[in-house]
């Protein structure tokens, strides 16, 4: 088969007039043309069959040398015109100026089944936006992105997808913990898929340069190609655009909280205008419920991107986007109204989401108190977020509080600490919970079905990914393949994989890669 890239982005938006690939400031442009670095020995490690079918690639094509050349950047395939996107952003709350695709190269857009997909290689070499870096990626971080992209999709969380994972055959030097201990690692590339890779920072860049003409061009391009349902004109068009992004972002954050996912680097350049999870770096899933936990070593002191603060940060990022597109509207009130609505709707939807997790369908003040008390209880001792909510489906309307506790004890990391006042608060909560269950119209089995649809049994815990990485570094990809199979059915029981429905082992509590991670990749 031959691939026909559409070139919509590069045809409709301003390009960097300089085509030489060296680090520089690039003003008043949306992208720079750049060719991937040719890898020495590219090898396909893993392919997502689902994503292959999603974008319409035939089996014959993915088995061909042309496909390997495409996903490794070894050759320019078809009519591809590779480019790196230009954008700016706020990092950890501070304006960082121009950032751009420092190690990501877009191959172009393709259309299949009336859907538009952008293909991008992550780790394919330097670009004008690489700053002091080499533009490459290592196997360690690439495995994490490949697995997590697909895991998140099957959890029902909006996300970029990952088509393929390849090893490049090249060595890459990285200082994993930024402590002066650099080491050689295996190079790798992920081919990731999204409608587009336009970010909040794409608008921030042009706005910061007072380039209103190209800011409007970018907004119009994005609306035309990705939000055609917006059919208003003038400033109303951009207000509707912002409202749609705010709503999609709010929905995304609710999904993150539902499954216990922590992104780790919620900078504005890592926020998609599609409301999808993008840029998987030092992410993690909650082990024990701790609203103050962040997986990112860089964020360890300030904990800006901690689990319990993700919604607030998303709102802060939306404020920056509102500031960026303000020149297109020149009126603050409608933007402020949308931002205020975000917080109100989020609180309402968060309560509704949490009630679904515990199988309650009615809404009243009593139920809100139940959720608040539950969140308090979960913090009192180490309680596994995923296991607790999954095991809660075992509670029956006839259970006493003692029976309830016995059914969820496996979720406690230190059950011996659940004594005294902590034990009393759990007894109180379960007595209250069972009383409310008996007011519900759902049967126990119906409630279990509801809960199992929102509470996954399996998530990609950091220690699981780390085990797969350590084997893959020895060219053993068996665990990578096993985890992929596990994670595409996260809500199913999968008895053959029951060993993965377990708390984090003690050895992983402080292990690098299994507890906290750095941005090094």
C-alpha positions, 0 to 999 in steps of 0.5 A, a space after each residue: 500500500 502507498 501512504 498519502 499524507 494530507 499535509 493540512 497543518 503545513 499547508 495552512 500554517 506558517 512555516 520556518 523559512 530556515 530548513 537547516 536543522 540547528 537549535 534556534 529561536 523560531 518566531 511567527 511560525 507554527 513548525 519547522 521542516 526537519 528529517 528524522 535521524 537515521 537509526 543504525 539498526 531499527 527493530 520492531 519490538 511491539 505493534 498495536 494491532 488495534 491502532 494498525 486497524 484504526 489507521 487502516 494499515 494492511 498486514 502486508 504493509 506492516 510486515 514490509 521494510 517500508 513500514 519499518 522505515 516509516 516508524 523508525 524514520 530511516 527513510 522518508 516514505 511516500 509523500 511525507 514531509 516531516 516537521 517539528 511543531 513550534 510552541 511555548 508554555 508554562 512549566 511548573 507555573 513559570 513562563 518558559 518561552 519557546 519550547 517546541 518538539 525537541 524530540 518529536 517529529 510529525 510525519 503528517 496526517 492521514 485519513 481513514 474511515 472519515 477520521 483524521 490521524 496525525 503520525 508522530 515519531 517520538 525520539 527520532 532525533 534533534 530539531 530546532 527546538 531541542 535546546 541542549 538535548 539530542 532529540 532521542 529517547 531511550 527504551 525505558 521511557 518508550 516502553 512506558 509511553 507505548 504501554 500507557 497510551 494503550 492502557 489508558 485508551 482501554 480504561 476509557 481515558 481520552 489519550 494519544 495512541 501508540 502504533 509501534 515501539 522500535 529499538 534503534 540499535 543506537 546508544 543514548 546517554 542519560 542521567 536518570 535522576 539528574 544526579 551526575 551519574 549519566 549512563 548509556 541506555 538503549 535508544 528507542 522510538 514510539 510512533 504515536 497517533 492523535 487527531 493532532 498534536 496542537 497544544 495550549 502552548 501552540 496558542 501561547 507562543 503566537 500570543 506571546 509574540 503578539 502575532 495575532 494574524 497567525 494566532 487567528 490562523 491557528 485557531 481557525 485551522 483548528 476549529 475547521 479541521 477538528 471542531 466543525 460543529 462550531 458554526 458561529 462567526 466572529 468572537 463567538 466562534 473563539 468563545 465556543 472553541 474555548 468552551 469546548 476545550 474547557 469541557 473536554 479538559 474537565 472530562 479528561 481530569 475526571 477520568 484521571 481521578 476515577 482511575 487514580 492516574 497522575 500525569 506528573 508534568 501538567 505543563 501547558 505545553 503538555 495539554 492537548 486542545 483535544 482534551 486527551 492525555 499527551 506526553 507520558 513522562 513521569 506518570 504513575 497510578 496511585 498505589 496507596 490513596 494519597 492526594 499529595 502524591 506526585 510521581 515526578 522527582 522534579 515536583 517532589 518539593 512543591 508537589 504542584 502536580 500531585 494527584 489531588 491538585 490535578 483539576 486545579 492545575 488544569 483550570 490554571 492551564 485553561 486560564 493561560 489558554 484564555 489569556 493566549 486567545 484573548 486577542 481574538 475576543 477582546 472581552 474577558 467576561 465570556 472567558 471568565 464565565 467558562 472558567 468559573 463554570 469549569 470549577 462548578 461543573 467539576 465539583 458536581 461531576 466529581 461527586 457523581 463519579 465517586 458515587 458511581 465508584 461505590 455503586 450509589 445512584 441517588 444524589 443528596 447531601 447524605 451521599 456527599 457526606 459519605 464520599 467525604 468521609 470515605 476520602 478521609 478514611 482512605 488517607 488514614 492508613 495506606 489503602 490501595 486505590 485500585 484494589 479498594 474500589 474493585 473489592 468494594 463490589 463484593 459488599 452486599 446489602 445484608 453485610 455487617 460492617 465487620 463483614 464489609 471490612 473483611 472483604 476489603 482488608 486486602 487493600 490495606 498495606 498494613 492491616 495491623 494498623 487498622 485499629 483504634 479510632 481508624 477501625 471505628 471510623 471504618 465501621 461507622 462508614 460501612 454501617 452508613 454505606 450499607 444503610 444507603 445501599 438498602 435504599 437503592 433500587 439496584 440489586 447487589 448484582 446490578 450494582 456490581 456490574 455498575 461498579 466494575 464498569 468504572 473501577 478497573 481491576 488492572 492498571 499499569 503500576 510503575 513496578 510492573 512497567 519497570 519489570 518489563 523494562 528490565 527484561 526488555 533491556 536484555 532483549 526479553 520482551 515476554 513481559 512487555 507482551 504479557 502486560 499489553 494483553 493484560 491492559 487491553 482488558 482492564 475491567 475483565 477478571 482475567 484469571 490467568 493474570 490474577 497475580 497482577 491484581 496485587 498491591 505494590 511489593 515492598 521492594 518497589 516502594 523506593 526503587 527508581 522507576 517503581 516509585 518516583 521517576 524523573 523527566 529523564 527519557 
